Amino acid sequence: MASASKKFPTDPHGWLELLPERQPRQTLSGTHRVPWVVVGAGMTGLACARRLGELHADQEILLLEARIIGQGASGRNSGFAVATSQFPGGFVASQIENYRRVNRINRAGLDLLSAQVSENAIDCQWCEEGIYHTAADRLAIKQHKHFLRYLETLEINHTPLDKVALYDRLGTDLYQAGVHVTDGVLLQPAALVCGLADTLPANVRLYEQSPALKIEDGEPLTLQLADSEVKVDKLILAMNYESSTLGFLRPYIIGSTLSGSFTRVLNKKELASLGSQKEWGVLSLHSGGATLRLTRDHRLCIRNTAEYHGSKLLSDKLLAHRQVIHRAALDKRFPQLAQVPFEYSWSGVEGISRNGTNFFGRQRGNIYLAGGYNGSGVSRGTAFGTAIADYASEQTSQTINDCLASAPGAWMPPRPLLDIGAFFTVHSRFRGVGLDR
C-alpha cells in the first residue's frame, strides 16, 4: 500500500494563461468498478488513455488528473516535439544502436501526435519547420562538432550553419555555430494537451482535480481519492516524477524546476529584426544553455534556469528574481529589443534520472508505469504512453521493445542526501555554460 499527499501544487502561470478559458471536467466522486484507470493526464497519460480507448472500445477507461489540464508539466514545457535527441558528450560509436533506438521512439511519438493533431483539428500552433541547435561559447562549440558527426553518421537530415547564416535566420549574432535539424515540431504545449484531452474516445472518462492518494494491492486493485474509491483490474501510472508520491521510482527520479518568460506580442518592426524565419525554436548545444522560441503569435519566449527546488514550482517572488536572468539573456541576444517587456513568467518541473534513462513496464501485479523523459516528454511521452497501453493489453510492437530496452535507473540516496546530491546534479548542468546561458 502506498499513499500520496492531497497537495499537487500549481499556479496560474504558463502557456495556459495565453489561451481562452477552458471549463475543467468534473472531479471524481463516489464508488466505481472499472477495468482500466490511467493516473496522470499529461502527454503520457493522454496517449495511453486514447490507445486503451481504441483497443477496448467496449470498456470504460478512467483518466484521472490531479490538476486541471495544461497546469502540469506537459503544459509548461517550451513546446518542442523532437524526432532527434541530442546526447551530451562526445559521439560514441558503440552507442549507435542506442541512439537509433531512442530516435525510433521519438519518431513513433511524433508520428502519432501529427496524426492526432490533424485528425482532430487541434489548434496548437503546430509547426513542422524543424529545430535549431546553437553554440556560442567554447564548450557548446565543442559539442557542436560532436553533434554534427552524430547527425552525419546516422544520416539525419540537417543543415550546418555559421554565424552569418544564424544571424540571417534568427536575428542574433551571439551564436558562433549551429545546425538546423529538419525533422522536429514546434507547438503551443497547453493548447496541445487541452486539444488532446477534449478529443478522447467516447469510452474514456476524464476527471480533473482528482488526485490519486492511495493504492491498495489486491484483485482488483483499490484506488483511493479524496471523495472516491475505484476498484480497478489494471492501473497505469503516467505521473512522471510524481510517481514517487505513490511509492514508485522514488530512488530513481527527481523533479528539476525550470523557469522562463514570454514577451508581449511584438510589433512588425520588432519582428523584422528577428531574421528571415517567421517562427523558430532554438535548443542550446550546452545542457545549461537557453531555450528560445519565436512563437506563431509573435512572442519571444526564453527559458534558461534550472534548479532543484523540491519538485515544486517557483513562487511569484522567486519568479521575479529569475526574470532578471531571463532579461539579461534576452538582451544579450537581441539588444534591439531591450525595450520590449516581459508579459508573463512561469515555472515548470521536469523529471530527470541520474543516468538519463526512461522508465517503462510492469511494476508489480497489475500496476504499470511509463515516465521519466529528462526534458523530452512531448514526442517520447506520447510514444511511451501508447506503448504502455499496448503492453498492458498484451500487444507487441517495435516501440514496446524499444521502451523495454531503456537502461535501468541509477539509484539515488534517500533524503537528506538526495536533496544535496540533486542540488549539485542540477547545478552542474550549467558548468561552463558562459555565453550560451
One Martini backbone bead per residue (centre of mass of N, CA, C, O) as a GRO file, in nm:
protein
  437
    1MET     BB    1   0.097   0.036   0.022
    2ALA     BB    2   0.022   0.370  -0.103
    3SER     BB    3   0.069   0.729  -0.045
    4ALA     BB    4  -0.056   1.062  -0.090
    5SER     BB    5  -0.079   1.377  -0.126
    6LYS     BB    6  -0.327   1.633  -0.172
    7LYS     BB    7  -0.086   1.803  -0.285
    8PHE     BB    8  -0.080   1.971  -0.614
    9PRO     BB    9   0.104   2.196  -0.735
   10THR     BB   10   0.012   2.528  -0.856
   11ASP     BB   11  -0.050   2.776  -1.116
   12PRO     BB   12  -0.145   3.038  -1.351
   13HIS     BB   13   0.100   2.990  -1.510
   14GLY     BB   14   0.165   2.999  -1.858
   15TRP     BB   15   0.033   2.883  -2.152
   16LEU     BB   16  -0.263   2.883  -2.048
   17GLU     BB   17  -0.278   3.202  -2.022
   18LEU     BB   18  -0.298   3.230  -2.357
   19LEU     BB   19  -0.581   3.110  -2.333
   20PRO     BB   20  -0.880   3.033  -2.336
   21GLU     BB   21  -1.110   2.951  -2.131
   22ARG     BB   22  -1.153   2.639  -1.959
   23GLN     BB   23  -1.368   2.381  -1.875
   24PRO     BB   24  -1.353   2.169  -1.642
   25ARG     BB   25  -1.378   1.874  -1.534
   26GLN     BB   26  -1.491   1.675  -1.320
   27THR     BB   27  -1.491   1.534  -1.014
   28LEU     BB   28  -1.435   1.251  -0.853
   29SER     BB   29  -1.703   1.039  -0.729
   30GLY     BB   30  -1.747   0.773  -0.549
   31THR     BB   31  -1.814   0.444  -0.669
   32HIS     BB   32  -1.599   0.215  -0.860
   33ARG     BB   33  -1.598  -0.020  -1.155
   34VAL     BB   34  -1.304  -0.098  -1.348
   35PRO     BB   35  -1.060  -0.200  -1.577
   36TRP     BB   36  -0.942   0.109  -1.611
   37VAL     BB   37  -0.657   0.317  -1.502
   38VAL     BB   38  -0.534   0.653  -1.545
   39VAL     BB   39  -0.258   0.836  -1.408
   40GLY     BB   40  -0.244   1.107  -1.576
   41ALA     BB   41  -0.284   1.408  -1.813
   42GLY     BB   42  -0.056   1.402  -2.002
   43MET     BB   43   0.105   1.283  -2.259
   44THR     BB   44   0.102   0.990  -2.157
   45GLY     BB   45  -0.195   0.961  -2.055
   46LEU     BB   46  -0.337   1.045  -2.316
   47ALA     BB   47  -0.216   0.825  -2.495
   48CYS     BB   48  -0.306   0.584  -2.328
   49ALA     BB   49  -0.615   0.635  -2.322
   50ARG     BB   50  -0.655   0.638  -2.626
   51ARG     BB   51  -0.555   0.349  -2.681
   52LEU     BB   52  -0.748   0.201  -2.492
   53GLY     BB   53  -1.007   0.302  -2.634
   54GLU     BB   54  -0.939   0.149  -2.900
   55LEU     BB   55  -0.889  -0.149  -2.787
   56HIS     BB   56  -1.154  -0.093  -2.566
   57ALA     BB   57  -1.454   0.003  -2.673
   58ASP     BB   58  -1.633  -0.171  -2.437
   59GLN     BB   59  -1.469   0.000  -2.224
   60GLU     BB   60  -1.391   0.164  -1.927
   61ILE     BB   61  -1.195   0.465  -1.892
   62LEU     BB   62  -0.996   0.616  -1.650
   63LEU     BB   63  -0.894   0.968  -1.620
   64LEU     BB   64  -0.657   1.114  -1.393
   65GLU     BB   65  -0.631   1.454  -1.268
   66ALA     BB   66  -0.494   1.663  -1.029
   67ARG     BB   67  -0.551   1.887  -1.210
   68ILE     BB   68  -0.558   2.078  -1.475
   69ILE     BB   69  -0.539   2.105  -1.788
   70GLY     BB   70  -0.202   2.242  -1.839
   71GLN     BB   71  -0.064   2.261  -1.535
   72GLY     BB   72   0.139   2.073  -1.599
   73ALA     BB   73   0.425   1.980  -1.756
   74SER     BB   74   0.288   1.954  -2.049
   75GLY     BB   75   0.208   2.284  -2.023
   76ARG     BB   76   0.539   2.394  -1.946
   77ASN     BB   77   0.695   2.376  -2.180
   78SER     BB   78   0.861   2.486  -2.493
   79GLY     BB   79   0.746   2.325  -2.755
   80PHE     BB   80   0.904   2.043  -2.821
   81ALA     BB   81   0.912   1.794  -3.091
   82VAL     BB   82   1.126   1.542  -3.113
   83ALA     BB   83   1.324   1.320  -3.329
   84THR     BB   84   1.612   1.428  -3.225
   85SER     BB   85   1.848   1.349  -3.010
   86GLN     BB   86   2.063   1.482  -2.767
   87PHE     BB   87   2.394   1.385  -2.672
   88PRO     BB   88   2.612   1.407  -2.441
   89GLY     BB   89   2.903   1.452  -2.553
   90GLY     BB   90   3.066   1.241  -2.724
   91PHE     BB   91   3.086   1.044  -2.978
   92VAL     BB   92   2.962   0.695  -2.967
   93ALA     BB   93   2.982   0.420  -3.155
   94SER     BB   94   2.860   0.201  -2.947
   95GLN     BB   95   2.572   0.388  -2.940
   96ILE     BB   96   2.409   0.375  -3.206
   97GLU     BB   97   2.169   0.187  -3.133
   98ASN     BB   98   2.066   0.371  -2.908
   99TYR     BB   99   2.014   0.618  -3.074
  100ARG     BB  100   1.809   0.479  -3.261
  101ARG     BB  101   1.607   0.393  -3.048
  102VAL     BB  102   1.531   0.674  -2.942
  103ASN     BB  103   1.446   0.789  -3.226
  104ARG     BB  104   1.216   0.588  -3.272
  105ILE     BB  105   1.046   0.689  -3.042
  106ASN     BB  106   1.019   0.979  -3.130
  107ARG     BB  107   0.892   0.915  -3.408
  108ALA     BB  108   0.643   0.769  -3.307
  109GLY     BB  109   0.529   1.010  -3.146
  110LEU     BB  110   0.518   1.218  -3.377
  111ASP     BB  111   0.325   1.059  -3.560
  112LEU     BB  112   0.091   1.043  -3.365
  113LEU     BB  113   0.052   1.347  -3.321
  114SER     BB  114   0.008   1.434  -3.612
  115ALA     BB  115  -0.251   1.268  -3.650
  116GLN     BB  116  -0.418   1.388  -3.411
  117VAL     BB  117  -0.411   1.684  -3.496
  118SER     BB  118  -0.540   1.641  -3.776
  119GLU     BB  119  -0.802   1.468  -3.709
  120ASN     BB  120  -0.887   1.697  -3.465
  121ALA     BB  121  -0.818   1.992  -3.517
  122ILE     BB  122  -0.569   2.105  -3.349
  123ASP     BB  123  -0.499   2.420  -3.200
  124CYS     BB  124  -0.120   2.441  -3.159
  125GLN     BB  125   0.095   2.562  -3.351
  126TRP     BB  126   0.183   2.370  -3.572
  127CYS     BB  127   0.542   2.320  -3.660
  128GLU     BB  128   0.741   2.186  -3.948
  129GLU     BB  129   1.056   2.349  -3.927
  130GLY     BB  130   1.217   2.259  -3.707
  131ILE     BB  131   1.551   2.271  -3.539
  132TYR     BB  132   1.770   2.462  -3.345
  133HIS     BB  133   2.128   2.430  -3.289
  134THR     BB  134   2.344   2.603  -3.054
  135ALA     BB  135   2.658   2.811  -3.036
  136ALA     BB  136   2.883   3.035  -2.833
  137ASP     BB  137   3.071   2.863  -2.663
  138ARG     BB  138   3.316   2.640  -2.619
  139LEU     BB  139   3.152   2.385  -2.530
  140ALA     BB  140   2.931   2.409  -2.749
  141ILE     BB  141   3.123   2.397  -2.993
  142LYS     BB  142   3.222   2.115  -2.930
  143GLN     BB  143   2.939   1.983  -2.942
  144HIS     BB  144   2.885   2.051  -3.239
  145LYS     BB  145   3.083   1.845  -3.357
  146HIS     BB  146   2.949   1.595  -3.239
  147PHE     BB  147   2.667   1.640  -3.364
  148LEU     BB  148   2.748   1.626  -3.660
  149ARG     BB  149   2.854   1.337  -3.654
  150TYR     BB  150   2.591   1.209  -3.566
  151LEU     BB  151   2.415   1.303  -3.807
  152GLU     BB  152   2.591   1.178  -4.029
  153THR     BB  153   2.596   0.879  -3.934
  154LEU     BB  154   2.261   0.869  -3.916
  155GLU     BB  155   2.135   1.028  -4.153
  156ILE     BB  156   2.042   1.325  -4.071
  157ASN     BB  157   1.870   1.587  -4.149
  158HIS     BB  158   2.081   1.878  -4.226
  159THR     BB  159   2.211   2.223  -4.145
  160PRO     BB  160   2.481   2.392  -4.142
  161LEU     BB  161   2.575   2.688  -3.936
  162ASP     BB  162   2.679   2.998  -3.929
  163LYS     BB  163   2.681   3.310  -3.809
  164VAL     BB  164   2.546   3.441  -4.055
  165ALA     BB  165   2.308   3.243  -4.092
  166LEU     BB  166   2.189   3.285  -3.808
  167TYR     BB  167   2.135   3.584  -3.834
  168ASP     BB  168   1.943   3.566  -4.077
  169ARG     BB  169   1.729   3.377  -3.923
  170LEU     BB  170   1.732   3.509  -3.600
  171GLY     BB  171   1.877   3.801  -3.526
  172THR     BB  172   2.163   3.690  -3.407
  173ASP     BB  173   2.527   3.720  -3.306
  174LEU     BB  174   2.601   3.511  -3.078
  175TYR     BB  175   2.626   3.275  -3.263
  176GLN     BB  176   2.886   3.063  -3.407
  177ALA     BB  177   2.708   2.792  -3.418
  178GLY     BB  178   2.509   2.545  -3.614
  179VAL     BB  179   2.188   2.359  -3.655
  180HIS     BB  180   1.945   2.228  -3.880
  181VAL     BB  181   1.678   2.022  -3.800
  182THR     BB  182   1.425   1.916  -3.991
  183ASP     BB  183   1.319   1.729  -3.771
  184GLY     BB  184   1.049   1.888  -3.614
  185VAL     BB  185   0.839   2.045  -3.355
  186LEU     BB  186   0.625   2.314  -3.297
  187LEU     BB  187   0.437   2.436  -2.998
  188GLN     BB  188   0.147   2.460  -2.793
  189PRO     BB  189   0.123   2.280  -2.511
  190ALA     BB  190  -0.155   2.353  -2.386
  191ALA     BB  191  -0.318   2.322  -2.649
  192LEU     BB  192  -0.254   2.030  -2.694
  193VAL     BB  193  -0.366   1.897  -2.429
  194CYS     BB  194  -0.649   2.011  -2.458
  195GLY     BB  195  -0.711   1.883  -2.734
  196LEU     BB  196  -0.665   1.588  -2.646
  197ALA     BB  197  -0.875   1.587  -2.412
  198ASP     BB  198  -1.128   1.681  -2.610
  199THR     BB  199  -1.063   1.395  -2.812
  200LEU     BB  200  -1.149   1.152  -2.678
  201PRO     BB  201  -1.278   0.876  -2.642
  202ALA     BB  202  -1.596   0.793  -2.529
  203ASN     BB  203  -1.474   0.566  -2.310
  204VAL     BB  204  -1.330   0.815  -2.187
  205ARG     BB  205  -1.291   0.934  -1.849
  206LEU     BB  206  -1.247   1.259  -1.743
  207TYR     BB  207  -1.075   1.375  -1.440
  208GLU     BB  208  -1.039   1.660  -1.255
  209GLN     BB  209  -0.909   1.725  -0.959
  210SER     BB  210  -0.806   1.389  -0.913
  211PRO     BB  211  -0.620   1.261  -0.691
  212ALA     BB  212  -0.422   1.004  -0.617
  213LEU     BB  213  -0.360   0.863  -0.277
  214LYS     BB  214  -0.415   0.535  -0.296
  215ILE     BB  215  -0.284   0.198  -0.291
  216GLU     BB  216  -0.443  -0.126  -0.303
  217ASP     BB  217  -0.380  -0.432  -0.300
  218GLY     BB  218  -0.521  -0.664  -0.539
  219GLU     BB  219  -0.830  -0.845  -0.655
  220PRO     BB  220  -0.871  -0.579  -0.702
  221LEU     BB  221  -0.773  -0.280  -0.711
  222THR     BB  222  -0.732   0.013  -0.493
  223LEU     BB  223  -0.846   0.352  -0.533
  224GLN     BB  224  -0.777   0.652  -0.361
  225LEU     BB  225  -0.971   0.935  -0.295
  226ALA     BB  226  -1.115   1.193  -0.145
  227ASP     BB  227  -1.428   1.112  -0.298
  228SER     BB  228  -1.310   0.813  -0.376
  229GLU     BB  229  -1.357   0.472  -0.512
  230VAL     BB  230  -1.149   0.233  -0.700
  231LYS     BB  231  -1.203  -0.050  -0.889
  232VAL     BB  232  -0.924  -0.228  -1.051
  233ASP     BB  233  -0.748  -0.422  -1.275
  234LYS     BB  234  -0.582  -0.184  -1.433
  235LEU     BB  235  -0.287   0.018  -1.369
  236ILE     BB  236  -0.172   0.344  -1.491
  237LEU     BB  237   0.125   0.530  -1.463
  238ALA     BB  238   0.145   0.902  -1.564
  239MET     BB  239   0.354   1.094  -1.346
  240ASN     BB  240   0.638   1.071  -1.341
  241TYR     BB  241   0.788   1.213  -1.075
  242GLU     BB  242   0.500   1.166  -0.914
  243SER     BB  243   0.519   0.857  -0.854
  244SER     BB  244   0.645   0.888  -0.566
  245THR     BB  245   0.369   0.949  -0.414
  246LEU     BB  246   0.307   0.613  -0.465
  247GLY     BB  247   0.607   0.457  -0.449
  248PHE     BB  248   0.748   0.529  -0.729
  249LEU     BB  249   1.081   0.591  -0.824
  250ARG     BB  250   1.218   0.728  -0.574
  251PRO     BB  251   1.539   0.638  -0.632
  252TYR     BB  252   1.535   0.755  -0.968
  253ILE     BB  253   1.374   1.043  -0.935
  254ILE     BB  254   1.349   1.393  -1.018
  255GLY     BB  255   1.271   1.742  -0.979
  256SER     BB  256   1.317   2.003  -1.210
  257THR     BB  257   1.324   2.357  -1.201
  258LEU     BB  258   1.190   2.575  -1.437
  259SER     BB  259   1.232   2.892  -1.626
  260GLY     BB  260   1.030   3.158  -1.787
  261SER     BB  261   0.960   3.397  -2.064
  262PHE     BB  262   0.735   3.638  -2.201
  263THR     BB  263   0.655   3.847  -2.425
  264ARG     BB  264   0.509   4.048  -2.581
  265VAL     BB  265   0.373   4.144  -2.857
  266LEU     BB  266   0.510   4.198  -3.152
  267ASN     BB  267   0.595   4.409  -3.384
  268LYS     BB  268   0.691   4.454  -3.704
  269LYS     BB  269   0.970   4.574  -3.646
  270GLU     BB  270   1.063   4.362  -3.440
  271LEU     BB  271   1.029   4.115  -3.624
  272ALA     BB  272   1.229   4.214  -3.853
  273SER     BB  273   1.487   4.168  -3.645
  274LEU     BB  274   1.445   3.823  -3.652
  275GLY     BB  275   1.474   3.752  -3.933
  276SER     BB  276   1.348   3.524  -4.186
  277GLN     BB  277   1.184   3.377  -3.967
  278LYS     BB  278   0.857   3.348  -3.836
  279GLU     BB  279   0.943   3.067  -3.694
  280TRP     BB  280   1.117   2.945  -3.391
  281GLY     BB  281   1.366   2.706  -3.249
  282VAL     BB  282   1.600   2.688  -2.964
  283LEU     BB  283   1.875   2.474  -2.888
  284SER     BB  284   2.119   2.408  -2.686
  285LEU     BB  285   2.448   2.252  -2.682
  286HIS     BB  286   2.411   2.323  -2.393
  287SER     BB  287   2.255   2.199  -2.111
  288GLY     BB  288   2.243   2.519  -1.985
  289GLY     BB  289   2.110   2.651  -2.208
  290ALA     BB  290   1.910   2.835  -2.395
  291THR     BB  291   1.564   2.853  -2.465
  292LEU     BB  292   1.395   2.935  -2.778
  293ARG     BB  293   1.108   3.139  -2.900
  294LEU     BB  294   0.919   3.202  -3.196
  295THR     BB  295   0.598   3.263  -3.219
  296ARG     BB  296   0.304   3.276  -3.392
  297ASP     BB  297   0.209   3.518  -3.179
  298HIS     BB  298   0.470   3.709  -3.146
  299ARG     BB  299   0.672   3.576  -2.937
  300LEU     BB  300   0.912   3.568  -2.692
  301CYS     BB  301   1.092   3.284  -2.559
  302ILE     BB  302   1.259   3.210  -2.239
  303ARG     BB  303   1.487   2.946  -2.110
  304ASN     BB  304   1.756   2.952  -1.827
  305THR     BB  305   1.653   2.774  -1.577
  306ALA     BB  306   1.778   2.540  -1.319
  307GLU     BB  307   1.650   2.356  -1.027
  308TYR     BB  308   1.642   2.253  -0.698
  309HIS     BB  309   1.285   2.257  -0.549
  310GLY     BB  310   1.129   1.999  -0.457
  311SER     BB  311   0.929   1.975  -0.708
  312LYS     BB  312   0.864   2.286  -0.740
  313LEU     BB  313   0.734   2.571  -0.783
  314LEU     BB  314   0.750   2.909  -0.820
  315SER     BB  315   0.727   3.188  -0.685
  316ASP     BB  316   0.673   3.510  -0.751
  317LYS     BB  317   0.935   3.606  -0.623
  318LEU     BB  318   1.126   3.407  -0.771
  319LEU     BB  319   1.040   3.481  -1.059
  320ALA     BB  320   1.146   3.771  -1.047
  321HIS     BB  321   1.443   3.685  -1.022
  322ARG     BB  322   1.457   3.512  -1.286
  323GLN     BB  323   1.379   3.742  -1.486
  324VAL     BB  324   1.656   3.876  -1.480
  325ILE     BB  325   1.795   3.644  -1.633
  326HIS     BB  326   1.619   3.653  -1.885
  327ARG     BB  327   1.681   3.945  -1.964
  328ALA     BB  328   1.986   3.921  -2.008
  329ALA     BB  329   1.969   3.700  -2.229
  330LEU     BB  330   1.796   3.855  -2.433
  331ASP     BB  331   1.975   4.111  -2.464
  332LYS     BB  332   2.225   3.955  -2.570
  333ARG     BB  333   2.070   3.871  -2.838
  334PHE     BB  334   1.846   4.138  -2.836
  335PRO     BB  335   1.913   4.463  -2.810
  336GLN     BB  336   1.672   4.579  -2.992
  337LEU     BB  337   1.462   4.458  -2.738
  338ALA     BB  338   1.500   4.605  -2.454
  339GLN     BB  339   1.199   4.748  -2.448
  340VAL     BB  340   1.071   4.468  -2.426
  341PRO     BB  341   0.847   4.327  -2.236
  342PHE     BB  342   0.731   4.124  -2.009
  343GLU     BB  343   0.427   3.935  -1.944
  344TYR     BB  344   0.543   3.644  -1.865
  345SER     BB  345   0.597   3.401  -1.609
  346TRP     BB  346   0.741   3.064  -1.552
  347SER     BB  347   0.704   2.728  -1.425
  348GLY     BB  348   0.865   2.395  -1.422
  349VAL     BB  349   0.867   2.029  -1.412
  350GLU     BB  350   1.122   1.788  -1.449
  351GLY     BB  351   1.214   1.462  -1.512
  352ILE     BB  352   1.512   1.317  -1.362
  353SER     BB  353   1.782   1.111  -1.413
  354ARG     BB  354   2.098   1.016  -1.342
  355ASN     BB  355   2.122   0.844  -1.645
  356GLY     BB  356   1.890   0.936  -1.861
  357THR     BB  357   1.647   0.760  -1.830
  358ASN     BB  358   1.372   0.544  -1.864
  359PHE     BB  359   1.029   0.427  -1.783
  360PHE     BB  360   0.908   0.076  -1.820
  361GLY     BB  361   0.630  -0.115  -1.707
  362ARG     BB  362   0.599  -0.348  -1.474
  363GLN     BB  363   0.586  -0.336  -1.126
  364ARG     BB  364   0.316  -0.480  -1.006
  365GLY     BB  365   0.112  -0.682  -1.100
  366ASN     BB  366  -0.139  -0.441  -1.227
  367ILE     BB  367   0.110  -0.232  -1.244
  368TYR     BB  368   0.189   0.045  -1.448
  369LEU     BB  369   0.471   0.229  -1.620
  370ALA     BB  370   0.543   0.569  -1.746
  371GLY     BB  371   0.862   0.759  -1.759
  372GLY     BB  372   1.116   0.977  -1.771
  373TYR     BB  373   1.247   1.229  -2.006
  374ASN     BB  374   1.451   1.467  -1.963
  375GLY     BB  375   1.286   1.697  -2.149
  376SER     BB  376   1.132   1.475  -2.383
  377GLY     BB  377   0.789   1.440  -2.356
  378VAL     BB  378   0.620   1.479  -2.612
  379SER     BB  379   0.707   1.243  -2.799
  380ARG     BB  380   0.795   1.024  -2.592
  381GLY     BB  381   0.537   1.017  -2.419
  382THR     BB  382   0.353   0.924  -2.646
  383ALA     BB  383   0.496   0.656  -2.698
  384PHE     BB  384   0.488   0.541  -2.409
  385GLY     BB  385   0.178   0.555  -2.370
  386THR     BB  386   0.103   0.368  -2.603
  387ALA     BB  387   0.286   0.125  -2.523
  388ILE     BB  388   0.163   0.069  -2.237
  389ALA     BB  389  -0.113  -0.005  -2.344
  390ASP     BB  390  -0.020  -0.243  -2.516
  391TYR     BB  391   0.130  -0.404  -2.295
  392ALA     BB  392  -0.121  -0.432  -2.099
  393SER     BB  393  -0.275  -0.574  -2.368
  394GLU     BB  394  -0.076  -0.783  -2.507
  395GLN     BB  395   0.100  -0.650  -2.708
  396THR     BB  396   0.304  -0.583  -3.005
  397SER     BB  397   0.621  -0.395  -3.063
  398GLN     BB  398   0.883  -0.195  -3.133
  399THR     BB  399   0.828   0.019  -2.912
  400ILE     BB  400   0.819  -0.169  -2.676
  401ASN     BB  401   1.107  -0.276  -2.710
  402ASP     BB  402   1.243   0.004  -2.684
  403CYS     BB  403   1.137   0.070  -2.399
  404LEU     BB  404   1.246  -0.190  -2.253
  405ALA     BB  405   1.560  -0.099  -2.331
  406SER     BB  406   1.592   0.067  -2.104
  407ALA     BB  407   1.782   0.165  -1.874
  408PRO     BB  408   1.844   0.140  -1.570
  409GLY     BB  409   1.814   0.299  -1.291
  410ALA     BB  410   1.981   0.515  -1.093
  411TRP     BB  411   2.054   0.540  -0.779
  412MET     BB  412   1.922   0.724  -0.503
  413PRO     BB  413   1.938   0.876  -0.224
  414PRO     BB  414   1.813   0.964   0.055
  415ARG     BB  415   1.698   1.170   0.266
  416PRO     BB  416   1.916   1.443   0.252
  417LEU     BB  417   2.110   1.347   0.023
  418LEU     BB  418   1.930   1.399  -0.219
  419ASP     BB  419   1.922   1.709  -0.204
  420ILE     BB  420   2.223   1.751  -0.240
  421GLY     BB  421   2.265   1.592  -0.503
  422ALA     BB  422   2.049   1.740  -0.674
  423PHE     BB  423   2.164   2.019  -0.662
  424PHE     BB  424   2.440   1.946  -0.801
  425THR     BB  425   2.328   1.815  -1.057
  426VAL     BB  426   2.175   2.061  -1.166
  427HIS     BB  427   2.410   2.270  -1.143
  428SER     BB  428   2.613   2.121  -1.345
  429ARG     BB  429   2.476   2.204  -1.622
  430PHE     BB  430   2.628   2.508  -1.601
  431ARG     BB  431   2.902   2.424  -1.666
  432GLY     BB  432   3.042   2.641  -1.895
  433VAL     BB  433   2.814   2.814  -2.043
  434GLY     BB  434   2.817   3.114  -2.058
  435LEU     BB  435   2.681   3.254  -2.344
  436ASP     BB  436   2.444   3.027  -2.353
  437ARG     BB  437   2.256   3.147  -2.115
   0.00000   0.00000   0.00000
